[in-house]
Amino acid sequence: MTALVPDPVLSVANLRVSFSQTEAVRGVSLSVERGETHCLVGESGCGKSVTALSVMNLLPRGSIRTADHIRFHGQDLLGMSERQIARLRGDKMAMIFQEPMTSLNPAYTIGSQMSEVLERHRRATRRQAMDRAAELLERVGITAPGMRLAQYPHQLSGGLRQRMMIAMALMCEPELLIADEPTTALDVTVQAQILRLLQKLQREFGLALLLIMHDLGVVARMAQRVSVMYAGEVVETGTVAEVFAKPTHPYTRGLLDCIPVPGMTRTGEPLGNIPGVVPRIPPGFVGCGFRDRCTLAIPECAQTVPRRDAGGDHCYLCRLPPDWKRAAAA
């Protein structure tokens, strides 16, 4: 008898998002299982945040979103009204934004903003909601939670605001947590604390975590799966072990070459770099978006790019075969 495989918490197929004359997301597909961390990586402007906002239905006016499906526990969010999605958002699905100071209302106390989540989604009383908020502030490492609940966002440091945002996202014990570069603008010590906290909370709550990062070192430590995005596309995806051991797309290889390797990169040795910047992709664009920055580009790269199998769950978008590095070395 074949065992039933449960549906992933989040499944996205062929997601596309456009703004005016720009295609910000082009055919993105991914999934996140319960208890799994799936990382989206890539330079700024690659479409990572737009992908996350598309899942939460928080795109700005004027944007156009299409997909084969965006499913949360098998329910297709595309077929839901805004009212139905609003019931899930903040309850079963939650998001931590890049910069808490721009996501919090400066006119309301921390307690008011945190308690609103539980009052709205669980019909809790203000006292119940405040007690829950204080409990979660303690769990994310904030001392004197009673005092913090009475403070305003500008009275907290960047690290405390980020912890508070994590606590707010967990108010209703969501099943899916999207963290959009949650350590942006924090110093290195606080970054490490926040990332350890996310790992601990994920184990406690069994969260499906979609983590958006540009730090590949963090990805290697935290994630089970990784999707490398470039110019709105997922150009390579697989388990972290597969992608980091055998990076197959030239862009992934370029990103990894930019990172010093302890014990292998000599002092004073120049690191790799990728010339140029991420392009804006117009409607109707055909071919590889990375071709203008790729040293291995050939004329055929301006044609439709095939999806290739690199073994296991590892796949990539490129005209080069999986063994191109070995052939180039020979």
TORGUDREN-970768 format. One record per atom (N, C-alpha, C, O): y, z, x negated. Coordinates in steps of 0.1 Angstrom, whole numbers, plus 5000, padded with zeros to 4 digits. Atoms other than C-alpha are relative to their C-alpha. Example, Ala and Ser with C-alpha at 12.3 -4.5 7.8 and 13.67 -1.06 7.14 Angstrom:
2
498850004991495550784877501250004991501250074981498950005009498950714863501150085008502250095003
END
This chain:
330
498850004991500050005000501250004991501450084982498850015008503449904986501050105004501350125016499049904997505950184983501349935004501749834998498750054996509250125001501150044990501150154986498949985009512250084978501250035008501649945016498849984992515350254993501149914997501249864985498850095003518450054997501050084990501050204991499149945009521050114970501250065009501450025020498849944993524050334980501049905002501649895013499050114999526350044973499449874995498849864985500450135004525549674972501149905003501549895015498950104998528149404967499449864995498849854985500550145004527249024967501149905002501749895012499150125000529548734958501450045005501949975014498649964996532848924962501049914994501049884982498950085005535948714959501350065006501450095018498749964995539548824961501149924994501149894982498950085005542648614958501450055004501550115015498649974997546448684957500849884997500949834986499150115002548748394963499349894992498349834997500550115008547948144935499050064989498949994979500949945010545548374916498750055006498750125016501349944996541848444920499750124991499350104979500149885007541548804909498550044998498250104987501549975000537748844916499349885004499649825015500750134997535348554915498550025000497850024989501550004998531748604928499450124994498350114988500649885005531148964917498950055008499050065020501249934993527749114926499650124991499550114979500449885007526649464917499350105010499550085022500549894991524749764931500050134992499950134980500149875006524650134925499050095008499250105020501049924994521750364932500450155001501450184994499749865000521850734941499750064987498650044981500149935013522350944910500249914988500149964977499850095011523150634889501449984997502349995006498650045004526250554869500049864996499349824987499950155003527150184869501549984995502450015003498650015006530150104846500449855001499749764998499350135002532549814849500950014988501750104987499249995012534049734816500749864998500349765003499250125003536549474803501450044997501950154999498649985003540149434792500850025013500349995024499149994989543049504815500349865006500449774998499850134994543549224840498749925003498849815007501250074998539849144843499550015014498549945018500449994986539549244880499250125003498750135014500849884998537849584876500650085012499950125021499449924990540349784897500049935014499849995024500050084988540649504923498650015007498550015019501349994995536849514927499850135007499250145018500149864994536949894934500850015013500350065023499149994988539849864958499449915012499649945023500650084989537949584977498950085007498850075019501149924994534949814982500650105010500150135021499349904992537350084996500949945011501550025019499150074991539249825017501550054999502150085008498649955003542549935000500849894993501849924986499350105006543749594989501449985007501650015018498750024994547449514994500149895010499249805010499850114990548849295022500149874993500649864981499950145006548548925015498849964992498749854989501250045008545248944996499049955010499049985022501150064992542248755008498650044994498450024982501349955005538748915005498949935007498949935020501250054994535448745011498850054992498950084980501249965007531848835002498849965009499049955021501350024992528248765013499850135007499450145019500149874994528149145019500650104991500650094979499749885007529549475009499450125008499950165018500849914992526949725020500050144994499950164982500149865003527050105020498950065008498950075020501349954994523550245027499649905011499149945021500650104991522649915043501049955011500849855017499050044990525749905066501049914993501649944983499150105006527949595059501450045004501850045016498649964998531549715055500949895005501949915012499250114996532849365061500049995015501049935021500050014985531849385098500650125007500650135019499449884994533549725103501549985002502249914995498650004998537049775117500650104990499950174984499349915009539749955097499750155004499650234996500249864995539250265119498650054995498450164991501449965004535450265111499950034985499350134981500049985014536050225074500850134996500450204987499249885003538650505074499250125003499550224996500849894998536050735088499150034988498750144985500949995012533850665057500850044988500450124979499249985012536650665032500650144999501350195008499749865001537251015019499050095004499050215001501149924995534151135036498749964992498350044983501250045007531050945024500349924988499549914979499650075011532950725000501350054995502250085003498849955005535650854977500449934987499549874980499650075011537750724949501050094992501950164998499149945010539550874918500949894994500349804988499250115005542550664909500550034986500350144980499650005014543950584874501050114997500750194988499049915003547050794875500350095012500950055022499949914988547051104898501550015004501750035016498649974996550851144897500549895010501449925018499550114991551350804915499150005012499449925022500950004989548450884939500250125009499850125021499749884992549651224951501450005005502349945000498750004994552451294974500850124994500450234995499349895006555151494955500650105009501150205005499349924990556551644987499050115006499550195014501049914994553251834996499350084989499150034978500749925009551452114979498649954998498149875005501450045003548052064963499150055011498249975015500849954989546552284990500149915013499049885019499850084988548052075018499249864999498649825008500650135002546751745003498550015000497849925004501449995001543251874996499450045014498449995018500649954988542752055029500049895011499249895020500050114990543751745049498849925001498449875012501350085000540551565038499050075009498450005017501149934993538251835053500450015015499650005024499549984986540451885084499849875008499449875020500150134993540451515092498549955002498249915013501450054999536751425085499050105006498050055012501049914995534951745094500650105011499950195015499449914990537351905119500150144997499950235005499949865005537652215098501350065003502349995005498849934998540252475104500850004986500249984976499350005012543052505078499450114990499450094978500649905008541552835065498749954993498549984982501350055005538052675061500349904989499649904979499750115010539552375043500650064987500350014977499449945012541652595020499050074991499050074979501049935007538652805011499149904992498749924981500850115007536652485003500849954988500249924978499250065011539552354982500050104988499950064977499949905011539752684962498650004993498550014981501350005006535952674957499849884990499349904979500250125009536052314943500950004988500549954977499149995011539052384921499350094989499450064977500749915009536952664905498949924993498649934981501250085005533952424901500449904990499649864982499550105009536052174883500850064988501449994980499549935012537252434858501550045001502150074991498749964998540652524873500150155003499550195014499949854998541452904870501150035010502049945012499049964990543553094896500249895010501349855012499950114991542852834923501050045012501749955017499149964990544853034949501449964996502249915005498650035005548052994928500149854999501249805003499850145002547352624921500149935014500849835015499950064987546852544958501550005006501849925014498649994995550452654964501049924992502249924995499150075009551852444936500149855005499349805013499850144997553152084938499549924988499449974977500650085011551751794917500850004987500250014976499250005012554651794892499950134992500350144980500249885007553852154883498750024993498550124986501350005007550452064870500049914988500749804988500250095012549551914836499249885004498649885015500850114997547951574835498550035001497949985010501449964999544551724829499650075012498650055018500249934987544851964858500149915012499449935021499950104989546051684881498749925001498249905012501350084999542951484872498950085005498150035013501049914995540651774878500250025015499250035023499849984986542351834911499749885008499149895019500450134993541851464921498550005001498049955012501550004999538151504913499650105011498750065019500449904990537951814934500349955014499549975023499650054987539751644963499049895004498649895016500950114997537351344961498650065005497950005012501349944997534351594964500150095013499150165016499849914988535751784995498949985010498550085016501050034989533351615019498649974994497849925002501350045006530451574994499649865002498649835009500350144998530551194992498749964994498250034985501250065006527550984984500349904989499649874980499550105009529550724965501450044995502350075002498849975006532250804940500449894991499749854982499450115009534450534924501150074992502050124997499049945009536350654893500649894992500049834984499350115007538950404881500750064988501850114989499549955012539550494845500650145001501850165000499649874997539750864852500650084989501250194991499449935012540850964817501249934994501749964983498850065005543850734814501150094998501450185006498849925004546850894797499750154997500650234995500349875004544951204788499650014985499249914980500349995015544551334752498550004999497750035008501450015002541151304736499150125004498150105010500749884997540051664741499850015015498750045020500149994986540851654778499149895006498449915015500950114996539151314782498650045000497850025009501449965001535951454769499650115010498550105016500249904989536251754793499849945013498849985021500150064987536751534823498749925001498149925012501250085000533851304814498850095001497850065009501149904999531551604809499950055014498850085020499949954986532751734843499449905010498649945019500550114991531951404860498450004999497849995010501450005001528451404846499350125006498350115013500549884994527851764857500049995015499050035022499850014985529151704892499049895006498549915017500950114995527051384895498650065002497950035011501449944999523851584888500050095012499050105019500049904990524851854912500049945014499349985023499850064987525851624941499149885002499149835013500850124999523451334934500849885003500449795010499050114997526451094934499549874994498949864983500050135006526250724930501449984994502449985002498750005006529050674905500349864994499549814986499550135006530850344899501250034991502350074996499049955009532850414868500749884993500049794987499350115007535550174855500650064987501450154987499549955013536250214818500349884991499849774994499950105011537450014788499550054987499549984977500549945012535950254763498549985000497850055007501450025000532550124754499250114994498050134998500749885005531650444735499750095012498650155012500349924988531950634768499049945009498150015014501050074992529950374786498650024995497750055002501349985006527150404761499450145003498250165004500449864998527050784767499750035014498850115017500049964986527450794805499249925009498649975019500550094989526050494822498549964998498049974987501350055001522650364830500049845001499249774995499850144999523850014840501549964996502450054998498750045004526849814828500249855005499349775003499650134997528649504841501349974992502350044994498950035008531049334817500849895008500349795011499250094992533949164836501049934991501649994981498950085007536248884823500549905010499849835016499350094991538848694843499449995014499249895020500549994986537448814876498549995002498050005013501550024998533748744869499250114992499750164982500949935008530848954858499349914990498449834995500550105010529948764826498750054994497949974988501349955006527048994815499750135007500650225009500449874993525149274833498550034996497749944993501349955003522049484826500050154998501150215000500049865003520949824816500950024987501149924979499249985012523149984789499249974987499749924978500950035012520249974764499949864997500049824986500250145002519749604770501349934995501249864985498850075004523349494768500650044987501149964979499549955012524349714739499149964988499649934977500950045010521249624719500049854997499949814986500050145001521349254726501149945008500949875018498950064993524849154737499949854999499849794988500350145000524448794747501349915003501449804997498850084998527848664761500950024988501150134984499049995012530448594733501050105003501550164993499049904997532948814751499550144998500150234992500749875003530549114751499950034985500250144981500149985014529849054715501350034993501450114984498749985006533549034707500550145003501150214994499649874997534149364725499450104991500050204986500849915008531449544706500449994985500450094978499550025014532749394673501350084997501650104985498749935002536049574679499850154998500850224995500349865001534349914677499450044987498449984982500649965013533750094644498650075003498550155012501349944998530050194640499850114989499950074977500249905011529550534622498849974991497749944996501150025010527550494590499949854996499249824987500150145003527950114591501349934997501449844988498750065003531650024592500750084989500950204989499449945012533150094558501550025002502249955009498649974999536550254554500849884995500649834984499250125004539249984552499549875004500249775003500650134995536949714566500749965013500750045022499450044987538749514593499049995011497949955009500950014988537349534628500249865006501149795003499950134993536749234650501150005009501650115013498950014990539349114674499749875008499149785003500150124991539548864703501449955002502250015008498750054999542548644700500449965014499549935023499550044987544748564730499950115011499750235007500049914989544948734764499249955012498849835012500850044988543048734797500949915009502049945012499250104992544248424817500050035015499250115020499950004985545348404853499249885005499549775000500950114996542748204871500549945013500650015023499550064988544147954897498949975010497749965005501150044990542247854929499449874995500149784990500650125003539747584923499649994985499149884981500350005014539247674886498549984998497650045005501450025003535947544872499750024985500649994976500449985014534147634840500150154996500350245004500049875006534147934817501450054998502249984991498749955001537248154819500350054986501550064982499949955014536648264783500249894990500449924978500150115009536547924768501249984990501049944979498850025009540147914754500150114989500950094980500049905010539448234734498750014992498650094983501449995006535848164724499949904988500249784989500250085012535148034689498849905001498649814993501250084998531847884702500149905011499149845015499850094988533347684731499749854996500049814985500350145001532147324736500649935012500950005022499450074988533547054760499350035013499950045023500849974987530747134785500450145006500150165017499649874994532247484789501149995011501350085019499050034989534847324812499349965013499949935023500850034988531947244836499550135006499750245001500549884994530147484859499150074991498250014984500749925010528647774839498750055007498850115017501349954995524947854844499850154999500450214989500449865001523648204850498650004993497749934997501250005009521048274823499350145000499950245002500849885000518248534821499850034985499349954977500249965013518248734789498850104998498650164988501249915000515048934798500250135007501350195006499949884992514449224821501049985011501049885018498950014991517449294843501249954994502349955000498850055008519749144817500349865002499449775000499650144998521648834826501449984996502250074995498650035005524848654816500449865005499549785009499550134997527048354824500549934987501549974982499650075012527248114795499149884998498049875003500850115003526047774784499150024988498249944985500849975012524647924752498750065004498650145013501349944998520948004751500050154996500850194988500149865004519848374747500050024985500450134980500249985015519048324710501149934992500949894980499050085007522348154701500550074987500850014977499549935013523248434675499049974989499449954977501050035010519948374657500149864994500049834982499950145004520447994657501349994991501349914982498850015008524048044644499850054986500350004976500349935013522848274616499249914991499449904979500950095008520248014605500849884995500249804989
END
